Amino acid sequence: MDLLKNLNDKQREAAENINGPLLILAGAGSGKTRTIIHRIANIIEKEYARPGEILALTFTNKAAGEMKERIEKFGFEYIEDMWMGTFHSICARILRFTAHRLGEHFNSTFSIYDEDDSKKLISECIKELDLSERDYPPAFIKETISSAKNKLMESEEFFEEYEGDFKLAKVGMIYKMYQEKLEKNNAMDFDDLLLNVVKVFHSCPDVLEKFQERFKYILVDEYQDTNYCQYVIVSLIAKKHRNICVCGDDDQSIYGWRGADIRNILEFKDDFPDARVIKLEQNYRCTKNILDAANHVIAHNQNRTGKYLWTQNEQGEKVTYLKAQSDLDESAIIARQIRLLHQNGVEYDDIAVLYRVNAQSRTLEEGLMRRGIPYQIIAGTKFYDRMEIKDILAYLKLLVNPKDDIALSRIINMPRRGIGAATVEKLREYTYIKGISMMEVVNNIESINILKAGAKDKILGFKRIMDEIRDLSNVYSLTDTIKAVMQISGYDDLIREGKIENAGSRKENLEELINAASDFERSSEDASIEAFLENAALVAGVDSYDEDNKKVLLMTLHNAKGLEFKIVFMPGMEEGLFPMGSIDKEEELEEERRLCYVGITRAREKLYVCSAKMRRVYGETKVRKNSRFLEEIPIRLIENGDLIYKKEKSVESSVLPGISYDPYKNTATRVVKAKKPKSNGTVLSAGDKISHAQWGNGTVVGVSGDGDDAVITAAFPGLGIKKFMAGVASFKKI
């Protein structure tokens, strides 16, 4: 059969080029997934490789699952042997076979720590080093360590690099202790899953050779979002056969803030000079007008390979610009427009509101709620991050990995069984002195004289609970083991008797956990507790949203990556919000522009872009300036586009001459209009760019008074809000 008959010329070319290095530059909506699937099917049908000799790396678990399901429809045998998944899931799988090669403390039952677990462990390190969390916030430490690991910088190298920097040297000490504790707990964080695979490959040539020999064909999706560590992993495995295909879009590289390196895709030809490059530029998703707008915005970036998307779709409606007085007004305008669309036959779940930062969601939610519009926020608290779910999973973690002190600390008194913080701290101190795990202390508590009789009895009670659960887990299925944990631990009683906040919703979540375990048993070849815990640890928040819930979807632009909607709203198109960050750094500005491009290309039929004249920022109402991205869309493509370029009236006269309007108090008061200040002939107003002798470039956000006595309020990147007198400070208008 001709597997490739329904592909366009470029897609077919990509699917037929099987041997040797290949770079597929796939524009938004260009049928990338279809091309990848048919390329894999072509490899199998032409018998270049068996499914078990193919490694396919995806960006999300959801993408991996969907791709595997579609490949299975071709009817090939042994598709289940193919290794397909995210970098983290594939690396976790490799480490289940090889973790023992990292040292005596690691084995195949290692725990995977999420962000919360990691921060708790870091807090322990900070405390033991007699440092302050105020000076060394765990979130900052975790982010710094993560960045170092993504660059393959271990704790010793980090400390040597920054030993001359007082604060970063202390971070290096925390990093070192954190890694020692992870090793002692037989645990790895997400970054370790990648870093430790590189360490095994470098220190154990036989292991690397085994995987090099096995995987004859490697395919990497979303290659523009890989970091340096991922780049090294792929390069090492592909070195033998060199049949590596990377697929992605440099114009959609939006994760630089978490370590993604756009150079991986831009410099692929440098790594593989003989690589073939194929561009997929026909878009099947967007109307011509939407696509034209996206092309014009992204064309302002310099650091790109260069593509121009085209489509045979209809011309479609123009992009609609909505101008609001304030962020509250913006949410009201969007809600009214959504209600109107729904009255005209558009389903709510065909509509998405995509914003730059999570903080924008509050006013948007209020606007929708006031009009009774159902909505769903994507990537709030993930299911597996909920307290009650993490509690039950901690019991399972301790079953398979008794060295996991973080899991034990979480559940030793949950539900409450009279084991206080002081008792737990004594256990922790003893384990530190003896170099053993907390569970070892619990198991031998009768012969260890560090607690009074009453406290020792309570610890023995916890030991009996864990022993009973362990005995049952040896004969019970995964689902029945979870039910046993809930019953024996006392969690069922806690929920039933309402002794915990939001008991009703927590009961529903625990019932859903049982359903998840049951589904996992039916669909997985390995239905062990270890496999279930690994799956739970690696599920992404956006992987599990309900696509058929008939609600408007609210999410950040980053979470919208890979999705598409009939109608899209993009609020907050203002300087300082979108683009945000240090717009003086070209690479940061270009990533912001790529994010805008991603947002625009999520819309199939209709796009609304919105901005407000005023927005509350950190409790203060600030005058806003339209985003430069709005001005990069040709006016011929925008309905109401003349409002973007129309010179704004001052805030004081935005309602009526001589009247000031406060959108938050819904009040209007008469004011005396101040004259604009002059300093060395300079006339300033809100939104102007200035260069200050001391603070550098900034943006004027407010002016009070007049002449040389005027007080200018301006925002300076990295420094915040500064105030100065026009006649005293040394500055100039840019």
Disulfide bonds with the S-S distance in Angstrom:
none
